[in-house]
């Protein structure tokens, strides 16, 4: 057991991080096993999403993730599984219906610069 205060804190942080990483890995492994057991578009999508999440959380290296996703794609191709066509991403403004916003507080008009006096 650590004696120094900072080492005690570091040990506590390590435990929390390990639990978080193990949970992410468990979700990843379950998703991949589910796809391998029954290759469908839904399970393929879930497995790829789990891999991407693990990369985002720095649990998995991006090159490792790319290799695993390639292997999933290869398995899917052999099983004749295709992902559904991805929907085009639309801007948030276009996705929401137009609604009237509450009027904003009026700003005071900007002051005009004083006219310069010319001397002759």
Secondary structure, DSSP 8 states (H G I E B T S, - for coil): ---SHHHHHHHHHHHHHHHHHHHHHHHHHHHHHHHHHS--HHHHHHHHHHHHHHHHTTSS-HHHHHHHHHHHHHHHHHHT-----------HHHHS------------------------
